[in-house]
Amino acid sequence: MRSSSPGLARALTLLAAFVAASLVTGVLLAGLFIPAVGATGVVTRSSVDYFNSLPADLSRPPLAEQSTMYASDGRTVIARFYDENRINVPLSKIAPVMRQAIVAIEDSRFYQHGGVDSKGILRAFLNNQMSGDTQGASTLTQQYIKNYNVEKALATGDAAAAKAAVSQNYSRKLQEIRTAIALEQQLKKDDILEGYLNIALFGDNTWGVEAASQYFFGISANNLSLVQAATLAGMVQSPTSFNPFVHPDKTTVRRNEVLARMFQLGMINQQQYDEAKAAKLEVKKTLAHNGCVTAGNMAYFCDYVINTIRTDPGFAFLGKTGTERVTNLKRGGYTLVTSLDPKVQNAAYSTAVDHVPVTDSSKVAVSAVTVQPGTGRVLAIAQNRNDNPDGKPGSTTLNYGVDKLLGD
């Protein structure tokens, strides 16, 4: 019997080839790359061997995350430093509803597949062949690998590798699939989910769910509500398109798609779905201050510490050169506890500006440095200026309390 629909006939032919390939490899993904011949398709053993011979790069260097400089009490934050605003957290510190939301919208079969979702690939394969549109089928494991490849490229400044890591071609996809299968044999599902939630980009240079929770809602990821979790989960597909500060309406629609999927999968009940869907989109931008310029009256002390790290060979563990040390500081997630005493610092600053205000017409610059006798510990550095390069009256980047090497 001859089919009256060329489109249907083509779909059946492709499906036959796809299934034949799947039977040989043991997974429903071989049809992505094994050539089909004739109406039923013939799979060569060399194609299977080629797939199995692909190298699986399972290296996962530490993710870039912000470093924090504290005063001597270990509690007062002087400044944070980062290239990527990220705070790595274990899965136990991420609200269960956030874990459910990301699985629901990005990979609902995450806990059933072995790194590659055969049903998703089959669906995407047929859709792409029949309609000409591009439909993805990447699992969370595959997305995790792709993001890690981008991260490794960014860490070395390799723009070409970063671009290649997200290129739309079968060669990259094959390598990603091969690595995903290998990674699933090495790690537990929750370890992969934890890794994904820490590496994903949520927009505005905010990476990982902890930094995103703080930036968009002013809370920790451990305290996310259903509505907040659904909002964040929806954003990872396109952080620019679903930025709630720029596109609140689109973000709300996307959030509700996540909620609908969670309801469909039985993760939430009807009442939870209805209430969450009806909720207004409420976000609170909480900036993660970056660099000494955000340190207020402690800024010049902060500059002194950074310049010491840059110029003192004693900090070679951070890098061979000053530039390497500062770069690694912005990516290494370090905790720096300094000698600054907050009480002494505040007193020194108040004294300086009380005697000569920041915008005093005399333009006299005042600097006060407090050093602890016997130890040489610097307790405070203050001056009647704002640490800012904008050139406005009362601002300067020069630290008058130290020598030129540490003061520029």
Phi, psi and omega in degrees: 000128182270131179289139178275356182240108178303323181296318179293317180300318180295320180296318181294322178297314180295321180296320179298316179296320182296312181294320179300316179296322183296322181296327181284316184276340180089358177222148182277065178216348185297332180299347178290333188224345182273127186292144177257142180233127179075193186287327184260336178090141177233127182257125179271148180295329181297329178293318178295317179298322179298315180298315181293338181274350180297134179291143178247102181280104183258010179293134181224081179297159181305141178288146174295133175212163185291146172258153184232133176257126181246160170285179185295340179283351179074005181240321182286117180279124176275310180195163174239153183224131179197151165268324176236122180286097182218141173230107182289135179223151176287162182300329180295343179261013178243127183306134179308325181294332176289320178297317179296318184297317183289323177293318183300315188269334184258330186192077187294340179260021185307317184275001178253328185272170181256033180113334179228129182268102184299321180294319179294320179293318179299316180297313181294321181300311181294320179298315182294323181286323185277320187260337184086351176282161179257119179239130182273163177216029183287133175279171176299325179296315178294319179296321178300315180295315180300314180297323180292323177296322176295315181299317179296323179292317180295324181296331180259002180071023182268091182296324181295318179292324178296320179291320180294331183292341180240010182295147181267085176211156185292330180298312179295319182297319178300313180298320180296317179296315180301316181290323180299317179296318180292320181294323179295336177278343183262324185244155173283159181303316182294330177292321178292318179297318177300314179299318180296315183293339177270339185259338187297144177270130179249002177105161179054043180055033178248119187241137179084150189289332180291310178297323180295319179298318180291320184289314185272336184231349180074023180225170176280155178299338180289342185249014181295139175272174178301313181298316181293318180297317179295324178297310181295317181299324180288338186284332188295336178298320179205086184303330179284313181294327184251034174284115186294339179280339183252319183232069183299323181293313178298320181295321179294317178299315180295318177303317181291332174295320178296314179300318180297320179292320178297321178293317180299325182273359179080016180282333177226157180267179184300317181295315179298319180296312182298316182292318181292320180296326182278348183291145176287152176282112182240112178236156183221105182290117179239099186293138173267098185302139187234116175097168184295334183298343180263005189273006177063226182287356177263005188299319183287328172295317179302313178302319179300316180295313181297318179293330175293315177299320182292325188254343184269118179301342179297345178258027182298341179295343177271347182154158183287323182248165179299320179296318179296320182296316180291321178298315180293327177298323182284350183238349192268353180067035183279154172247118181250113175259117187259183181270357184299132175258114185304320180294316180293320180299313180296321179294318180296317180293316180300319179296317182297310184282337176291323181280319178223099182303160183303319183256028180301138184295339180289341182060021177286134178261131180242135178227141179228126179237128180247121181242133180286122180300139176090326182253333183077009180291129179278115184267335182197146170222117182222151174206159185276053179218157173264131181283092185204136181273012186286350177079004179287157179305135179085007180236147176194156175260356180281134178260105186285347185273356181229175181286174187298324182300322184257356187256347180280000000 
